């Protein structure tokens, strides 16, 4: 394998999108982000029954979150004022301060709502706020310190488009859980073995977690592979592959029905396995982090560990439109599955030259992309990728 066989990716010029100290863009965007998140957080306190996730309500400390909200709101105002002091990007500062003042008007960090009532459906707004705040903080830091493509800006092309997907998919968590929780017991109770599940729960915690990873990834591997090889299903999955720049947000771009199918079958496998709640909690944290991480603009190769667990390099090849990479690297967690089923690709230290789909680009915008699978396929469309 020589460099001529694997041309280096040429990142488009994004110098006009780059953040520079002293321009006011950094403080402005931080102010806007914290201000908008403050509004959403206050709404969670005002309408907890319908906007918050029951599992999260039982896990987090409300007093601690109020403190975080308080400091976040005042930080938004501080960063907003900083944009005025720098005498640039005043509009960003004004929007951030206005958003935070709106949050104060709605009740601020002392907001209280009615007593929580059980509901069949909920919008996971608290999950959106907490996950976006934590994920953006962690991964923007990682991608700036160890980027694979240093020229790629944080606000790269279509970042706003993928941010909408991030929010949409988080708000749909209630729908997914409602469907899956009704679907799995109704159709798969016949396959549940109480003795087998008791044996699983008696295993050491680490073995239960490994079992969950393998079971979930086995289901995801085959559903994922079907979405690549069946032409009609590919049109749903092509939405995810339409990203031409890889970073922590790129993985959020998925058609809802694609997400629903993949998560449903992996959750059925988890349901049948019947591991302990502690093991399931660890798996959920691991899977949530890895789903973002494998799309990240991160340069590490992890040495021998990359053969045991999926890494950004491994998954970037899956998103590549290079001829060698078509229909390779389906596993979400374990490259071993691709090894076993003949779809493994890891060409040394090389990375892809191109990302995205082959042929004409997909329409832009979340609505058009959700309608895309149901529209007549253009004659130029190739499948897969």
N, C-alpha and C positions, 0 to 999 in steps of 0.2 A: 504494500500500500504506500504510494508516494503522494506527494502534495498535488501533483498534476492530476491524479485521479479524483482528488477531493479539493476543488477550488475553494478558496477562502470566501466567506460571505462578505459582500460589499454592502454595508449598512448605509441607507440613504442619509443625506445631510439633514440633521435635526438641530443644527446650531441655533436656529431661531426659536426652538422650543426649550432649550436648556435653561436650567435655573442658575443664576449668578448672584453671588452675594452683593448686597447693596442696591439691587434694583427694585426691591419691594415685592417681587413675585412670590418668593418663598413665604414671607410673612403674610402676604395677601391670601394665598391659597390655604395656608394653615388656618387663618382666621375664618375663611368661608367654610372650610371643612368642619371645624369645631363648632361653628355657629349652626350649621345645618344639622349636624349630629345632635346638638343640644336640643333643638326643636323636637327631633324624633324621640330622644330620651325622655323629655318632659311629657310627650304624648303617651309614652309607655306607662308613666306614673299615673296619668289621668284616666287611661282606659286599659287597665292591666288585663282584664278578662279576655279582651278581643285582640290586643296587640302584642302580648307577651307569651313566651313559650312555657308551658307548665313545667317541663323538665328543668329548664333554667331557673325558673322562680324558686324551685326547691333547692337549688344548688348555690346560688350566689347570695352575698350579704348585701341587703338593700342599703344599709347605712354606709358601707364602703363605696357602693356605686353612687350614692348621693355626694360623697366627698369628691369622687372622680368627676362627676358632673359639675360640681361647683368650681373646681379648679379648671376644668375644660372651658366653662363659660367665661370665666375671667381671663383665661389665656387667649380666648378668641378676641375679646375686646382689646387686650394688650397688643396682640399681633396686628389687629386692625389699625390701632393708633400708630403702630410702628410704620405702617405703609404711608401714613400721612407725614410722619417725621422724615422719612426718606424722600418725600415729595414726589413719589412715583406710584403708579398702580393704585391711585386713590379709589377707583371704582371697586376693586377687590376688597379693600379695607372697609369701604362703606357697606358693601353687601354682607361681609362677615359680622360687622357690628350690628347692622340692622337685624340679621338672623338671630343673633344672641339676645338683642333687646326683645325680639318676638318671643323667644324662649322664656325670658323673664316675665313678659306679659301673660304668658300661658300658665305661669305658676312657678317658674324657675326650679331650682334644685330642692325647694321645699314643697313642690306640688304633691297633692294627694288626690286619689281617685276613689271611686266607690269600692265596696268590698268585692273581692274576687269571686266570680261565679263560674261553675264549670260550663264550658262551651264545647260543641262538637268541632268547631273550626276556629283557628286563631291565625293571625298574621304574625310571623316571627320577627317583629320589628326590633325587639330587644336583641335578638341574635344578630340581626343585620348591623345594629349600632356597635355592639361589642366586637363582633368579628371584623368589621371593616376597620375599626380603630386599631385593633391589635394587629391584624394582618398587614395593613398598610404600613404601620410603624415598623414592624419586624422586617418585612420584605423590601421595602424601599431602602432601609438601612443596609440589608444584605446585598442588594443589587448595586448600590453605590460603592460599597467597599470591594466586592469581588465580582464585577460584571464580566460576562462573556463578551458582550458587545458594548464597549465603553462609550461609543458614539450614540447609543440609543438613549433617548431622553426619557425621563420619568413620564412626561406627558407626550408619549410617542403618538403617531397617527392612530386614531380610533380608540384612544384610551377612554374617552367619554362614553363611547358606544359600549365598551366592555364593562364600564362601571355600571351602566344601566342593567346589563345582564347580571352583574354581581348582585345588585339590589333585587332584581326580579326573582332570581333563583332562591335567594334567602327568604323573600316574602312568600314564596310558594312552598316552603317547608311544611306548613300546616296541611296543605292540600296533599302533598306526597305522603305524609304520615297517616293522614285520614284514609287515603286509598290503600296503602300498604297494610296498615293495621287491620283494616276490614278484609283485605284480600288474603293475607297469609293464613290466619286461623280458619277462614271459611273453606279454603281450597287445599290446604296442606296439613290439616290436623291428622289425616289418615297416616301421614308419614312421620309423625312425631313419636319418638320412643322415649318414654319416661326413664327407663333404665339406662339408655345410652346418654341422655342428658345429665342424669345423676352421675354417671361415670366421668363425663366431661367436667362437671363442676368439682369433682374430687381431685382433678389433676392440679399440679402447681400452676399458679397464676400465669407465669410466663408461657407455659405450654398451651393454656387456654387462649392467650392472645395470639400465639403463632397459629393455632387452629383457626381462629377467626380470620386472620389475615389470609390464610390459604383458602379457606372456604369462600370468603367474599370475593377474592381475586379470581378463583376458578370460575365463578358465575360471571363476573365482570368480563373476564377474558373472552368467553364464548359469546356473550351478548354483544360485546364490542366487535368481535370478529364478524358476527352476522351483520352488524350495521355497516361494515365495510364491503361485504361480499354480496349482499342482496341489494340490487339497484334501487328499489323503492326506499329501503331503510337508509341507504347511503345518503339520500337527499336530506334526511333529517340530520345525520351525523356530519354532513359536509359543512353545516353551520359552524360546528366546533373547529373544523379544519380550515376555515376561511381566514383565520388570523395570520397575518404575514409578518408580525413581530411578536416574539415570545417574551413574556414577562409574567409577573405574579397575577396580573389581571386577565391574561389571555385564556386561561383555563375556564373562566366564568362564562365564556361565550358558548352556550349549549342550548339547543332546542329543548323546550320543556318536555316534549314526549320522549326525546332521547334520554334526558335525565331521569324521567319517571321509570322508563324501562330498565335502565342499568341499575338504578338504586333499588327498584322493586325486587329484581332477581337476586341481587347481592343480599338484601335484607331477608329474603326468604331463606337463603342458605344460613344466615346468622340465626334466624328464628329456629330452624331445624336443629342447629348445633346445640343451642340451649346453654351457652356458657354463662358464667356468673356475671352479675351486674358490674363488678369491679373490672373484669376482663373486657366487657363491652365498652365501658367508659374509656379504658385505655385505648382500645381499638379506634373508637370514634375520634379521639384526639389525634392519634397517629394518622388515620386516614384523612382527616380534615387538613392537617398540616401538609401531608405529602401531596395531596391533590393540587395544592397551590405551588408547592416547592418544585415539583417536576416540570412545571411550565416556566419557572423563573429564569430570568436573565442572570444566571449564576455560572461561574467558570470552573468550579471544582469538579474533579473526576472521581474522588473517593477511593482511589486505589482498588484493591481487591474487593472492597465492599460493594462496588458497582455491579459485581456479578451476582450479588445476593439480593439486592434491593434496588428498585427503580430509582434512577437519578435524573437530574435535568438533561444530561447528555443522552441517556437512553431514550427518554421520552421526546426530546427534541427531534431525534431521528424519526420517531413515529409521525411527527407533524411536518416532516420535510416533504417537499414535492420533488426532490431529486429522484431519478429513476430507480436507484438502488434501494430506496427506502419505502417504496410503495407497498402497503399492506404488511408492515413489519412492526414488531414491538408493541403488541396489544396489551400486555400486562400493566396493571395499575400499581401493583406492589412488588411482584416477584418475577424477575426475568427468567427464572427457572421454567415457568410455564411456556414462555416463548421458545426456550431451548427444547423442551419436551415436544412441542407441537410444530417445530420447524419454522418459526417466524422471528427468530432472534437476529438482531443486527447491532453490532458494536465494532465499527471499523477503527480499532486502535484509539488514538487520541483525537481523531478527526471529528468535526462537527458539520452539520448540513450547510449547504450553500444557499438554499432557498426554503421558504416555508409557504404554506397555503395550499389551495386546491389547484389541480391541473385544469387547464381550459379557461373559459370565461369566468371572471370573478362573480361571486354571489351578489345579489342585491344588498345594499347597505340599509341598516336600520332594523331594530328588533322586530317590528311588526312585519316588514317585508320578508325578513328571514324566517319568521315563523309560518308565513304563508307559502314560502318557496317550495316545500316538499309537495304541496297540493296543486301547484301550477304545472302546465305542460313543460316537459324538459326541453331545453333548447337543443338544436341539432348538434351544436358544437360541444355539448356536455360530454365529458369522459367520465368513466367510472372504473375504479375508485379514484379518489383524490382528483 
